[in-house]
Amino acid sequence: MDWISNTFDALQLALYEAVVQPIAFGLGFGNLLEDAFDATGWLLWGVIQIAVLLLGIGLLERRWPAEPVTDRAAVRTDVIYTLIHRLGLVRLGLFFAVQPAWDAIAGQLRLAGLPTWQLDAMWPGVTDIGWVSLLIYLVVFDFVNYWLHRAQHQFNWWWALHSLHHSQRQMTMWSDNRTHLLDDVITGTAFALLARVIGVEPGQFVAITVITQLLESLQHANTRLSFGAVGERLLISPRFHRLHHSIGIGHESAGRGTLGGHNFGVLLPVWDVLFRTANFSPRFDPTGVRDQLPEEGGRDYGRGFWRQQWLGLQRLISVFRGKPA
């Protein structure tokens, strides 16, 4: 483990000194060098994740596909989303948008004498066992993620944005990051604040993010992979999550066209089981949103990245004007 950590640190330093630091100086951001070094770590982790997608999860898709890939143009658009997210561009935007405001708030709280707090410190000795501490934070993040995901399917204005993620009819390992940028800002801000409130250290936050993203890529993979009757109740599989993207199942509840759905969990299906949203049916259905179907109106969610973003904003504006999402 020490060898892996040291190798990563050496690669991060080399990339920072050779590429990132000169660019930061060239753009006049010499006062942000420490943050630029952290951003280099995100960039390197993104490169590693993309390598895992290509060499690992991609092999599963080729060996056991759930359906033939017939719309490669749609998949290429999802690749763009993945590169934007995994290489740290979204987090860079969130840094400039959220970090200054949060630093000001945190400064005022410290001046008021409010102490910092760490969730894992509630159990004596846990902070000294890194993997136990990480596991605690993973479970907490997953619990919050479950409820945020349910909210995306419950409120018309949020569904107007989140429906872009479900509009992919050709779901693959690249589809996880197919989201509206405004949706990313909302969820990214929520988790950044959660990390601050419960005392997640920067290294732990990186680990939580990378673990979650890689497992989500696997869940979206175009593969007929199930973890079995027991395994699927311990960890979310591609089959379990594909039902969440199934037309009429993953985004509807209590009748046709009613917002809701099933299988909202991100890592652990236990939340779906506890709150009665789980569906373990052994099926591999077509994916998408019902109103995309020709017989349901054939709604256009866009083909290219910018078109999809623009139509998402139009759907959001329509909701605020009192029209259906």
C-alpha positions as CSV (number, residue, x, y, z in Angstrom):
1,M,0.0,0.0,0.0
2,D,2.9,2.3,0.8
3,W,4.4,1.7,-2.7
4,I,1.0,2.5,-4.4
5,S,0.6,5.7,-2.3
6,N,4.2,6.8,-3.0
7,T,3.9,6.1,-6.7
8,F,0.7,8.1,-6.9
9,D,2.2,11.0,-5.0
10,A,5.2,11.0,-7.3
11,L,3.0,11.0,-10.4
12,Q,0.9,13.8,-9.0
13,L,4.0,15.9,-8.3
14,A,5.5,15.3,-11.7
15,L,2.2,16.2,-13.5
16,Y,1.8,19.3,-11.3
17,E,5.3,20.6,-11.9
18,A,5.4,19.8,-15.6
19,V,1.9,20.8,-16.7
20,V,-0.4,22.3,-14.1
21,Q,1.9,24.8,-12.3
22,P,3.1,26.5,-15.5
23,I,-0.5,26.8,-16.7
24,A,-1.5,28.3,-13.3
25,F,1.3,30.9,-13.5
26,G,0.5,31.6,-17.1
27,L,-3.2,32.4,-16.3
28,G,-2.3,34.6,-13.3
29,F,-3.4,32.1,-10.7
30,G,-0.2,32.0,-8.7
31,N,-2.2,32.5,-5.5
32,L,-4.0,29.2,-6.1
33,L,-1.1,26.9,-6.4
34,E,-2.1,24.7,-3.4
35,D,-5.6,24.3,-4.9
36,A,-4.0,23.6,-8.3
37,F,-2.0,20.8,-6.7
38,D,-5.2,19.2,-5.3
39,A,-6.8,19.6,-8.7
40,T,-3.9,17.7,-10.2
41,G,-4.8,14.8,-7.9
42,W,-8.3,14.8,-9.1
43,L,-7.1,14.8,-12.7
44,L,-4.8,11.9,-12.1
45,W,-7.6,9.9,-10.4
46,G,-9.8,10.7,-13.4
47,V,-7.2,9.2,-15.8
48,I,-7.0,6.1,-13.6
49,Q,-10.8,5.7,-13.6
50,I,-11.0,6.0,-17.4
51,A,-8.3,3.3,-17.7
52,V,-10.4,1.1,-15.4
53,L,-13.5,1.8,-17.6
54,L,-11.6,0.9,-20.8
55,L,-9.7,-2.1,-19.6
56,G,-12.0,-3.5,-17.0
57,I,-15.7,-2.7,-17.3
58,G,-15.5,-2.4,-21.0
59,L,-14.4,-6.0,-21.2
60,L,-17.6,-7.0,-19.4
61,E,-19.7,-5.1,-21.9
62,R,-18.0,-6.8,-24.8
63,R,-18.2,-10.2,-23.2
64,W,-21.8,-10.2,-21.8
65,P,-23.7,-7.3,-23.4
66,A,-27.3,-6.7,-22.2
67,E,-28.2,-5.4,-25.7
68,P,-26.4,-4.6,-28.9
69,V,-25.0,-1.1,-29.3
70,T,-26.8,0.5,-32.2
71,D,-26.5,4.2,-31.4
72,R,-22.8,4.9,-31.1
73,A,-23.3,8.6,-31.5
74,A,-25.3,8.7,-28.3
75,V,-22.6,6.8,-26.5
76,R,-19.9,9.2,-27.8
77,T,-21.9,12.1,-26.2
78,D,-21.8,10.2,-22.9
79,V,-18.1,9.9,-23.2
80,I,-17.9,13.7,-23.3
81,Y,-19.8,13.8,-20.1
82,T,-17.5,11.3,-18.5
83,L,-14.4,13.2,-19.5
84,I,-15.8,16.5,-18.1
85,H,-16.7,14.9,-14.8
86,R,-13.9,12.4,-14.2
87,L,-11.1,14.8,-15.2
88,G,-12.2,17.3,-12.5
89,L,-13.7,20.1,-14.7
90,V,-17.0,20.0,-12.8
91,R,-15.2,20.1,-9.4
92,L,-13.0,22.9,-10.6
93,G,-16.2,24.9,-11.4
94,L,-17.7,24.1,-8.0
95,F,-14.5,25.2,-6.3
96,F,-14.7,28.7,-7.8
97,A,-18.5,28.9,-7.3
98,V,-18.9,27.4,-3.8
99,Q,-15.5,27.4,-2.0
100,P,-15.2,31.2,-1.3
101,A,-18.7,31.4,0.1
102,W,-18.2,28.3,2.3
103,D,-14.8,29.6,3.6
104,A,-16.5,32.8,4.6
105,I,-19.3,31.0,6.5
106,A,-16.8,28.6,8.2
107,G,-14.7,31.6,9.2
108,Q,-17.7,33.2,10.9
109,L,-18.5,30.0,12.7
110,R,-15.0,29.7,14.1
111,L,-15.1,33.3,15.2
112,A,-18.4,32.5,17.0
113,G,-16.5,29.8,18.9
114,L,-18.3,26.8,17.3
115,P,-15.9,23.8,17.3
116,T,-15.2,21.5,14.4
117,W,-16.8,18.1,14.5
118,Q,-15.9,14.7,13.1
119,L,-18.5,11.9,12.9
120,D,-16.1,9.1,13.2
121,A,-14.7,10.6,16.4
122,M,-17.9,9.6,18.2
123,W,-16.6,6.0,18.4
124,P,-13.3,5.8,20.4
125,G,-10.4,4.5,18.3
126,V,-12.2,4.6,15.0
127,T,-10.2,7.6,13.7
128,D,-7.0,5.5,14.2
129,I,-8.3,2.7,11.8
130,G,-8.5,4.3,8.4
131,W,-10.6,1.8,6.6
132,V,-13.3,1.7,9.4
133,S,-13.5,5.5,9.3
134,L,-13.8,5.4,5.5
135,L,-16.5,2.8,5.7
136,I,-18.6,4.9,8.1
137,Y,-18.4,7.9,5.8
138,L,-19.2,5.8,2.8
139,V,-22.4,4.6,4.4
140,V,-23.4,8.1,5.5
141,F,-22.8,9.5,2.0
142,D,-24.8,6.6,0.5
143,F,-27.7,7.2,2.8
144,V,-27.9,10.9,1.9
145,N,-27.4,10.0,-1.8
146,Y,-30.4,7.7,-1.7
147,W,-32.7,10.5,-0.4
148,L,-31.2,13.1,-2.8
149,H,-31.9,10.6,-5.7
150,R,-35.4,10.1,-4.6
151,A,-35.9,13.9,-4.5
152,Q,-34.7,14.1,-8.1
153,H,-37.5,11.8,-9.0
154,Q,-40.1,13.4,-6.7
155,F,-40.1,17.1,-7.5
156,N,-41.1,18.3,-10.9
157,W,-38.5,21.0,-11.2
158,W,-35.7,18.6,-10.3
159,W,-37.0,15.8,-12.5
160,A,-36.9,18.3,-15.4
161,L,-33.1,18.3,-15.0
162,H,-32.5,14.7,-13.9
163,S,-34.6,13.2,-16.7
164,L,-31.7,13.9,-19.0
165,H,-29.8,11.2,-17.2
166,H,-32.7,8.7,-17.8
167,S,-33.2,9.7,-21.4
168,Q,-30.3,7.5,-22.6
169,R,-31.9,4.7,-24.6
170,Q,-28.4,3.1,-25.2
171,M,-27.1,2.8,-21.6
172,T,-23.4,2.0,-21.1
173,M,-20.6,2.4,-18.6
174,W,-20.3,6.0,-19.9
175,S,-23.8,6.9,-19.0
176,D,-23.3,7.6,-15.3
177,N,-22.2,11.2,-15.8
178,R,-24.8,12.0,-18.4
179,T,-26.4,14.7,-16.2
180,H,-27.4,18.4,-16.4
181,L,-24.7,20.8,-15.3
182,L,-27.2,22.6,-13.0
183,D,-28.1,19.2,-11.4
184,D,-24.4,18.7,-10.9
185,V,-24.1,22.0,-9.1
186,I,-26.9,21.2,-6.7
187,T,-25.8,17.7,-5.8
188,G,-22.1,18.6,-5.8
189,T,-22.7,21.5,-3.4
190,A,-24.8,19.3,-1.1
191,F,-22.0,16.7,-0.8
192,A,-19.3,19.2,-0.4
193,L,-21.3,20.8,2.5
194,L,-22.0,17.4,4.0
195,A,-18.3,16.5,3.9
196,R,-17.5,19.7,5.8
197,V,-20.3,19.3,8.3
198,I,-19.4,15.7,9.4
199,G,-15.7,16.2,9.2
200,V,-14.6,14.2,6.2
201,E,-10.9,14.7,5.6
202,P,-9.8,15.7,2.0
203,G,-8.2,12.3,1.4
204,Q,-11.3,10.4,2.5
205,F,-13.5,12.6,0.3
206,V,-11.4,11.7,-2.7
207,A,-11.6,8.0,-1.8
208,I,-15.4,8.2,-1.3
209,T,-15.8,10.0,-4.7
210,V,-13.6,7.6,-6.6
211,I,-15.1,4.4,-5.1
212,T,-18.6,5.7,-5.7
213,Q,-17.9,6.8,-9.3
214,L,-16.3,3.5,-10.3
215,L,-19.2,1.4,-8.9
216,E,-21.7,3.7,-10.6
217,S,-20.0,3.2,-13.9
218,L,-20.2,-0.6,-13.4
219,Q,-23.9,-0.2,-12.5
220,H,-24.6,1.6,-15.8
221,A,-22.6,-0.9,-17.8
222,N,-24.3,-2.6,-20.8
223,T,-23.8,-6.1,-19.3
224,R,-26.1,-8.9,-18.2
225,L,-24.4,-9.0,-14.8
226,S,-26.2,-10.0,-11.6
227,F,-24.7,-10.6,-8.2
228,G,-27.2,-13.3,-7.3
229,A,-30.0,-13.4,-4.9
230,V,-27.8,-12.7,-1.9
231,G,-25.2,-10.5,-3.5
232,E,-27.7,-8.1,-5.0
233,R,-29.0,-7.4,-1.5
234,L,-25.5,-6.4,-0.4
235,L,-24.3,-4.3,-3.4
236,I,-26.1,-2.8,-6.3
237,S,-25.5,-4.7,-9.5
238,P,-25.9,-3.6,-13.2
239,R,-29.1,-5.6,-13.4
240,F,-30.6,-4.0,-10.3
241,H,-29.7,-0.5,-11.5
242,R,-30.8,-1.1,-15.1
243,L,-34.4,-1.6,-13.7
244,H,-34.1,1.9,-12.3
245,H,-33.5,3.1,-15.9
246,S,-36.3,0.9,-17.3
247,I,-39.1,2.7,-19.0
248,G,-42.1,3.1,-16.7
249,I,-40.4,1.4,-13.8
250,G,-37.4,3.5,-12.7
251,H,-39.2,6.9,-12.9
252,E,-42.9,6.1,-12.3
253,S,-44.8,5.0,-9.2
254,A,-48.5,4.6,-8.2
255,G,-49.8,4.7,-11.7
256,R,-48.8,5.8,-15.2
257,G,-47.0,9.1,-15.4
258,T,-46.7,9.6,-11.6
259,L,-43.2,10.7,-10.5
260,G,-41.3,8.2,-8.3
261,G,-39.8,4.9,-9.3
262,H,-37.7,2.1,-7.8
263,N,-34.1,1.2,-7.0
264,F,-32.8,4.6,-6.0
265,G,-29.8,3.3,-4.1
266,V,-26.3,4.3,-5.3
267,L,-24.1,1.7,-3.6
268,L,-26.2,-0.2,-1.1
269,P,-29.6,-1.7,-1.8
270,V,-30.4,-1.8,1.9
271,W,-32.0,1.7,1.7
272,D,-34.4,0.6,-1.1
273,V,-35.3,-2.5,1.0
274,L,-35.9,-0.5,4.2
275,F,-38.0,2.2,2.5
276,R,-39.8,-0.2,0.1
277,T,-38.6,1.1,-3.2
278,A,-36.6,-2.1,-4.1
279,N,-37.4,-4.1,-7.3
280,F,-35.3,-7.3,-7.6
281,S,-37.1,-8.6,-10.7
282,P,-34.7,-10.6,-12.9
283,R,-35.2,-8.5,-16.0
284,F,-33.2,-6.5,-18.6
285,D,-35.7,-4.0,-20.0
286,P,-35.3,-1.2,-22.6
287,T,-34.1,2.0,-20.9
288,G,-35.3,5.6,-21.3
289,V,-38.2,7.9,-20.3
290,R,-41.8,7.0,-21.3
291,D,-42.5,10.4,-23.0
292,Q,-39.6,9.6,-25.5
293,L,-41.7,6.8,-27.1
294,P,-43.4,7.8,-30.3
295,E,-46.8,6.7,-29.0
296,E,-46.3,8.9,-25.9
297,G,-45.4,12.1,-27.8
298,G,-41.8,11.4,-28.8
299,R,-40.2,14.1,-26.6
300,D,-36.8,15.3,-27.8
301,Y,-34.1,15.2,-25.1
302,G,-31.4,16.2,-27.5
303,R,-28.5,14.4,-29.2
304,G,-25.4,16.5,-28.5
305,F,-24.1,17.9,-25.2
306,W,-25.1,21.5,-25.6
307,R,-28.5,20.6,-27.1
308,Q,-29.2,18.4,-24.1
309,Q,-28.2,21.1,-21.6
310,W,-30.4,23.7,-23.4
311,L,-33.5,21.4,-23.5
312,G,-33.0,20.7,-19.8
313,L,-33.2,24.4,-19.0
314,Q,-36.3,24.7,-21.2
315,R,-38.0,21.8,-19.2
316,L,-37.1,23.5,-16.0
317,I,-38.5,26.9,-17.1
318,S,-41.7,25.0,-18.3
319,V,-42.2,23.6,-14.8
320,F,-41.9,27.1,-13.2
321,R,-44.5,28.2,-15.7
322,G,-46.8,25.5,-14.4
323,K,-46.4,23.0,-17.2
324,P,-45.5,19.2,-16.7
325,A,-41.9,18.3,-16.5
